Amino acid sequence: METFSKDDNIFYENFVYLRFCKLWNKPTIVVVLVRFFYQSFVMFGSSMHFITSKVSKGYLSDFVEDCAMIVAGIGMNLAIFGFGMKRKEIWALLTELNAFKVLGKPIGFERKRKIIDMCIIFYKYAVVLSLFYYTSLGPINKSKCLKNKEESHLERICGLVVQAWYNVDAQSTPQNQILFALQNGCALFIVSAYGAIYALIFSIVEHIILRIKHLKHSLKQIDEMDSLQEKQKRFKNCVIYHNSIINNISRLTDQMNRCFSIFMFVAVLVDTMIIGILVLQFLIESSLRVLLHLMGWVITLMIVSVSGQRLLDESSSLPLCVYNLNWFQYPSKFRKDLILMIIRSQRPLALKTGDFGVMSFETFLAILKTSYSYIALLKQTL
């Protein structure tokens, strides 16, 4: 089993999160069957409720919620499946990022590593606690739901995480509690796993950004040397060394995109649809539960967008960093090396999302605009 000890693994907290979600340990047949049963159970219930529900004013919110659950369930399962397909490549990428023989440890690495680990821990607990709060709103609001059901004469099952249809008396005890427990377990399985993959992508991007900053810091140190001869000698070694760094950073970024291209493609597609559907649901019923669900998707997407934008910005500033050196003090041969370094730094590094382009603020805004288009289409259709 691929693993690192806590002391020599810069992705230790990510591994803890992935193991918690049963994504990194080799899954046993029991885990596979339980996960399949949970996910199939909830997807079946939501799909059957979608098919059998009436698209009328009283049931419109339930109908939209069914759409959201089906899209989210299919999308998250496909994304997790894509992650599993690239597991060996991801392990190779993490192993290389965990070694510092070529790149060396960046300045302030340990402090930055602690900050990244704290972000992962905070995100993990935020996802789990928000999920428990979200799922508990069904039982908490059960009495209110039953009263509304009686007054409005609506066919609705109260006390569940989401509306579903099963060929049982789902409102009676203990069927209602059993269905709630199964839905709650499925939500914990799939949502936590989806969040763990996003957290891993965040960590990988941040560690690549650290390497870029290390490269820029090392370049700036050349001008701080006093002797011209020492500068020239240091610059010659620095060019060779940093050419190697540029090669490795570019290769690591390309490897990262190969590993997560399927996941990011599906994630962006699903996020676009689910945000639009949830906004429409919030406009219909304006509940805290829907708002919490919506904010979870938006914040997770925003975290990856910010990391992608930071990667773009840091890599795009490399040519300027090289140009700002006192290049006029060096012989023509080394100036040519500087020009080559600038040319090779022209292509910015980015977190790609398949055919959707790269993750950035621009992509984040484009997703929100497309989500608005889904809202307009659904409002016209319904």
C-alpha positions as CSV (number, residue, x, y, z in Angstrom):
1,M,0.0,0.0,0.0
2,E,1.3,3.4,-1.0
3,T,1.9,5.5,2.1
4,F,4.2,7.9,3.8
5,S,5.1,8.4,7.5
6,K,3.8,11.6,9.1
7,D,7.3,13.2,9.3
8,D,8.3,12.8,5.6
9,N,4.9,13.3,3.9
10,I,3.9,16.8,2.9
11,F,0.5,15.5,2.0
12,Y,-0.1,13.7,5.3
13,E,-3.4,15.5,6.2
14,N,-4.7,14.8,2.7
15,F,-3.9,11.1,3.1
16,V,-5.8,11.1,6.4
17,Y,-8.8,12.8,4.7
18,L,-8.7,10.3,1.8
19,R,-8.4,7.3,4.1
20,F,-11.4,8.6,6.1
21,C,-13.4,8.6,2.9
22,K,-12.0,5.1,2.0
23,L,-10.5,6.6,-1.2
24,W,-6.9,5.8,-0.7
25,N,-6.8,2.5,1.1
26,K,-7.4,-0.5,-1.1
27,P,-11.1,-1.0,-0.8
28,T,-12.4,-4.3,0.6
29,I,-15.3,-6.0,-1.0
30,V,-17.5,-4.9,2.0
31,V,-16.6,-1.3,1.5
32,V,-17.3,-1.5,-2.2
33,L,-20.7,-3.2,-1.6
34,V,-21.7,-0.8,1.2
35,R,-20.8,2.2,-0.9
36,F,-22.6,0.9,-4.0
37,F,-25.7,0.0,-1.9
38,Y,-25.8,3.4,-0.2
39,Q,-25.4,5.4,-3.5
40,S,-27.8,3.2,-5.5
41,F,-30.3,3.3,-2.7
42,V,-30.4,7.1,-2.5
43,M,-30.2,7.6,-6.3
44,F,-33.0,5.1,-6.8
45,G,-35.2,6.9,-4.3
46,S,-34.6,10.3,-5.8
47,S,-35.0,9.1,-9.3
48,M,-38.3,7.3,-8.5
49,H,-39.6,10.4,-6.7
50,F,-38.6,12.5,-9.7
51,I,-40.5,10.2,-12.0
52,T,-43.6,9.9,-9.9
53,S,-43.9,13.4,-8.5
54,K,-46.3,16.0,-9.9
55,V,-44.9,19.1,-11.5
56,S,-47.3,21.5,-9.9
57,K,-47.0,24.6,-7.7
58,G,-47.1,22.7,-4.5
59,Y,-44.5,20.1,-5.7
60,L,-42.2,22.4,-7.7
61,S,-39.6,22.7,-4.9
62,D,-39.5,18.9,-4.5
63,F,-39.2,18.5,-8.3
64,V,-36.3,20.9,-8.5
65,E,-34.6,19.2,-5.5
66,D,-34.9,15.8,-7.2
67,C,-33.1,17.3,-10.2
68,A,-30.4,18.7,-8.0
69,M,-29.9,15.3,-6.2
70,I,-29.8,13.3,-9.4
71,V,-27.3,15.6,-11.1
72,A,-25.1,15.8,-8.0
73,G,-25.2,12.1,-7.4
74,I,-24.3,11.1,-11.0
75,G,-21.7,13.9,-11.3
76,M,-19.9,13.1,-8.0
77,N,-19.8,9.4,-8.7
78,L,-18.3,10.0,-12.1
79,A,-15.8,12.4,-10.7
80,I,-14.8,9.9,-7.9
81,F,-14.6,7.1,-10.5
82,G,-12.2,9.4,-12.6
83,F,-10.1,9.9,-9.5
84,G,-9.9,6.1,-9.0
85,M,-8.8,5.6,-12.6
86,K,-5.8,7.9,-12.2
87,R,-4.8,6.7,-8.7
88,K,-1.4,5.3,-9.8
89,E,-0.5,8.5,-11.7
90,I,-1.6,10.6,-8.7
91,W,0.6,8.5,-6.4
92,A,3.6,9.1,-8.8
93,L,2.9,12.9,-8.7
94,L,2.7,13.0,-4.9
95,T,5.9,11.0,-4.6
96,E,7.8,13.4,-6.8
97,L,6.4,16.5,-5.1
98,N,7.4,14.9,-1.8
99,A,11.0,14.7,-2.9
100,F,13.4,17.8,-2.9
101,K,16.5,16.4,-4.5
102,V,16.2,18.4,-7.7
103,L,14.2,21.4,-6.5
104,G,15.4,21.8,-2.9
105,K,13.1,22.9,-0.1
106,P,11.6,26.4,-0.7
107,I,12.2,29.3,1.7
108,G,9.7,29.2,4.6
109,F,8.5,25.7,3.5
110,E,7.7,24.4,6.9
111,R,5.6,27.4,7.9
112,K,3.7,27.2,4.6
113,R,3.2,23.5,5.0
114,K,1.6,24.0,8.4
115,I,-0.7,26.6,6.9
116,I,-1.8,24.2,4.1
117,D,-2.3,21.4,6.6
118,M,-4.4,23.7,8.8
119,C,-6.5,24.6,5.8
120,I,-7.1,20.9,5.0
121,I,-8.1,20.1,8.6
122,F,-10.4,23.1,8.7
123,Y,-12.0,22.2,5.4
124,K,-12.4,18.5,6.3
125,Y,-14.2,19.4,9.6
126,A,-16.2,22.1,7.9
127,V,-17.5,19.7,5.3
128,V,-18.4,17.0,7.8
129,L,-20.0,19.3,10.3
130,S,-22.0,21.2,7.6
131,L,-23.1,17.9,6.2
132,F,-24.4,16.7,9.6
133,Y,-26.2,20.0,10.1
134,Y,-27.7,19.8,6.7
135,T,-28.9,16.2,7.1
136,S,-30.2,16.9,10.6
137,L,-32.6,19.6,9.3
138,G,-35.0,16.9,8.1
139,P,-35.7,15.4,11.5
140,I,-35.5,18.9,13.2
141,N,-38.2,20.3,10.9
142,K,-40.3,17.1,10.8
143,S,-43.2,18.4,12.9
144,K,-43.3,21.6,10.9
145,C,-43.3,19.6,7.7
146,L,-46.1,17.3,8.9
147,K,-48.2,20.3,9.8
148,N,-47.6,21.9,6.4
149,K,-48.4,18.5,4.7
150,E,-51.7,18.3,6.5
151,E,-52.7,21.9,5.7
152,S,-51.7,21.8,2.1
153,H,-52.7,18.1,1.4
154,L,-49.4,17.4,-0.2
155,E,-48.0,13.9,-0.6
156,R,-44.6,14.4,1.1
157,I,-42.4,12.3,3.3
158,C,-41.2,14.3,6.3
159,G,-38.0,13.6,8.4
160,L,-35.7,12.5,5.5
161,V,-32.6,14.2,4.2
162,V,-34.1,14.5,0.7
163,Q,-37.5,13.6,-0.7
164,A,-37.6,10.0,-2.1
165,W,-40.0,7.3,-3.2
166,Y,-39.8,3.7,-1.9
167,N,-42.4,1.0,-2.0
168,V,-42.9,1.2,1.8
169,D,-44.7,3.3,4.3
170,A,-41.8,5.7,4.7
171,Q,-43.6,8.0,7.2
172,S,-44.1,5.3,9.8
173,T,-41.7,4.2,12.6
174,P,-39.1,2.7,12.3
175,Q,-39.1,2.9,8.4
176,N,-38.7,6.6,8.5
177,Q,-35.7,6.5,10.8
178,I,-34.0,3.6,8.8
179,L,-34.4,5.6,5.5
180,F,-33.0,8.7,7.2
181,A,-30.0,6.7,8.5
182,L,-29.3,5.3,5.0
183,Q,-29.6,8.6,3.3
184,N,-27.3,10.2,5.9
185,G,-24.7,7.5,5.5
186,C,-24.7,7.9,1.7
187,A,-24.3,11.7,2.0
188,L,-21.4,11.3,4.3
189,F,-19.7,8.7,1.9
190,I,-20.0,10.6,-1.3
191,V,-19.8,14.3,-0.3
192,S,-16.8,13.7,2.0
193,A,-15.0,11.8,-0.8
194,Y,-15.8,14.6,-3.3
195,G,-14.4,17.2,-0.9
196,A,-11.3,15.1,-0.2
197,I,-10.4,15.1,-3.9
198,Y,-10.9,18.9,-4.0
199,A,-8.7,19.3,-0.9
200,L,-5.9,17.2,-2.6
201,I,-6.0,19.4,-5.7
202,F,-5.7,22.5,-3.6
203,S,-2.7,21.1,-1.7
204,I,-0.9,20.0,-5.0
205,V,-1.4,23.4,-6.6
206,E,-0.2,25.3,-3.5
207,H,3.0,23.1,-3.3
208,I,3.7,23.8,-7.0
209,I,3.2,27.6,-6.3
210,L,5.8,27.2,-3.5
211,R,8.3,25.9,-6.1
212,I,7.7,28.8,-8.4
213,K,8.2,31.3,-5.5
214,H,11.5,29.5,-4.6
215,L,12.6,29.9,-8.2
216,K,11.9,33.6,-8.2
217,H,13.6,34.1,-4.8
218,S,16.8,32.3,-6.0
219,L,16.9,34.5,-9.1
220,K,16.7,37.7,-7.0
221,Q,19.7,36.6,-4.9
222,I,22.0,36.9,-7.9
223,D,22.0,40.7,-7.8
224,E,22.8,40.7,-4.1
225,M,26.3,39.3,-4.7
226,D,29.2,41.8,-4.7
227,S,31.9,40.5,-7.0
228,L,31.1,40.6,-10.7
229,Q,33.1,37.4,-11.3
230,E,31.2,35.7,-8.4
231,K,28.0,36.9,-9.9
232,Q,28.9,35.5,-13.3
233,K,29.9,32.2,-11.8
234,R,26.8,32.1,-9.6
235,F,24.6,33.1,-12.6
236,K,26.0,30.3,-14.8
237,N,25.2,27.7,-12.1
238,C,21.9,29.4,-11.4
239,V,20.8,29.3,-15.1
240,I,21.5,25.5,-15.3
241,Y,19.9,24.9,-11.9
242,H,16.8,27.0,-12.6
243,N,16.4,25.6,-16.1
244,S,16.1,22.3,-14.4
245,I,13.5,23.8,-12.0
246,I,11.5,25.2,-14.8
247,N,11.5,21.8,-16.5
248,N,10.4,20.0,-13.4
249,I,7.7,22.6,-12.5
250,S,6.2,22.4,-16.1
251,R,6.4,18.6,-16.0
252,L,4.8,18.4,-12.6
253,T,2.0,20.7,-13.7
254,D,1.4,18.7,-16.8
255,Q,1.3,15.5,-14.8
256,M,-1.1,17.1,-12.3
257,N,-3.5,18.0,-15.2
258,R,-3.3,14.5,-16.6
259,C,-4.2,13.1,-13.2
260,F,-7.2,15.3,-12.5
261,S,-8.4,16.2,-16.0
262,I,-11.4,13.8,-15.8
263,F,-12.3,14.9,-12.3
264,M,-12.1,18.6,-13.1
265,F,-14.1,18.3,-16.3
266,V,-16.9,16.5,-14.6
267,A,-16.7,18.8,-11.5
268,V,-17.1,22.0,-13.5
269,L,-19.9,20.5,-15.6
270,V,-21.8,19.4,-12.5
271,D,-21.1,22.6,-10.5
272,T,-22.5,24.7,-13.3
273,M,-25.8,22.7,-13.4
274,I,-26.2,22.2,-9.7
275,I,-25.6,25.9,-8.8
276,G,-28.3,26.9,-11.3
277,I,-30.7,24.3,-10.0
278,L,-30.1,25.2,-6.3
279,V,-30.5,28.9,-6.9
280,L,-33.9,28.2,-8.5
281,Q,-34.9,26.0,-5.6
282,F,-33.9,28.8,-3.2
283,L,-36.0,31.3,-5.1
284,I,-39.0,28.9,-4.7
285,E,-38.7,28.1,-1.0
286,S,-36.0,30.4,0.5
287,S,-34.9,28.0,3.2
288,L,-31.7,27.8,5.2
289,R,-31.2,24.2,4.1
290,V,-31.1,25.1,0.4
291,L,-28.9,28.1,1.0
292,L,-26.4,25.9,2.9
293,H,-26.4,23.3,0.1
294,L,-25.8,26.1,-2.5
295,M,-23.0,27.8,-0.5
296,G,-21.2,24.5,-0.1
297,W,-21.0,24.1,-3.9
298,V,-20.1,27.7,-4.5
299,I,-17.4,27.9,-1.8
300,T,-15.7,24.6,-2.9
301,L,-15.6,25.8,-6.5
302,M,-14.3,29.2,-5.4
303,I,-11.4,27.6,-3.4
304,V,-10.1,25.7,-6.5
305,S,-10.6,28.8,-8.6
306,V,-8.5,30.9,-6.3
307,S,-5.7,28.3,-6.3
308,G,-5.9,28.1,-10.1
309,Q,-5.7,31.9,-10.4
310,R,-2.7,32.0,-8.0
311,L,-0.9,29.4,-10.1
312,L,-1.5,31.5,-13.2
313,D,-0.4,34.7,-11.5
314,E,2.8,33.3,-10.0
315,S,3.9,31.5,-13.2
316,S,3.0,34.6,-15.4
317,S,5.3,36.8,-13.3
318,L,8.4,34.6,-13.9
319,P,9.4,36.4,-17.1
320,L,9.2,39.8,-15.4
321,C,11.3,38.5,-12.4
322,V,14.0,37.5,-14.8
323,Y,13.9,40.7,-16.7
324,N,14.2,42.8,-13.5
325,L,17.7,41.3,-12.9
326,N,20.6,43.6,-13.7
327,W,21.2,41.8,-16.9
328,F,23.3,44.6,-18.4
329,Q,26.1,43.7,-15.9
330,Y,26.6,40.2,-17.4
331,P,28.4,39.1,-20.5
332,S,26.4,38.6,-23.8
333,K,26.6,34.8,-23.4
334,F,24.7,34.9,-20.1
335,R,22.3,37.5,-21.5
336,K,21.3,35.0,-24.1
337,D,20.7,32.5,-21.4
338,L,18.4,35.0,-19.7
339,I,16.5,35.5,-23.0
340,L,16.0,31.8,-23.3
341,M,14.8,31.6,-19.7
342,I,12.3,34.4,-20.4
343,I,11.1,32.7,-23.5
344,R,10.6,29.4,-21.7
345,S,8.6,31.1,-19.0
346,Q,6.2,32.7,-21.4
347,R,3.7,29.9,-21.2
348,P,1.9,30.2,-17.8
349,L,1.2,27.1,-15.8
350,A,-2.5,26.4,-15.1
351,L,-4.9,24.0,-13.5
352,K,-6.8,22.7,-16.5
353,T,-10.5,21.6,-16.6
354,G,-10.5,19.5,-19.8
355,D,-12.3,21.2,-22.6
356,F,-13.5,24.0,-20.3
357,G,-10.1,25.7,-20.2
358,V,-8.3,26.5,-17.0
359,M,-9.5,27.2,-13.4
360,S,-9.3,30.9,-12.7
361,F,-11.5,33.8,-11.6
362,E,-12.6,34.2,-15.2
363,T,-13.8,30.5,-15.3
364,F,-15.5,30.9,-11.9
365,L,-17.5,33.9,-13.3
366,A,-18.3,32.0,-16.5
367,I,-19.7,29.1,-14.4
368,L,-21.9,31.5,-12.5
369,K,-23.1,33.1,-15.8
370,T,-23.9,29.7,-17.3
371,S,-25.7,28.7,-14.1
372,Y,-27.9,31.8,-14.5
373,S,-28.7,30.5,-18.0
374,Y,-29.9,27.2,-16.5
375,I,-32.1,29.2,-14.0
376,A,-33.7,31.1,-16.9
377,L,-34.3,27.8,-18.9
378,L,-35.7,26.0,-15.9
379,K,-38.0,28.9,-15.0
380,Q,-39.4,28.9,-18.5
381,T,-39.8,25.1,-18.6
382,L,-41.4,24.8,-15.2
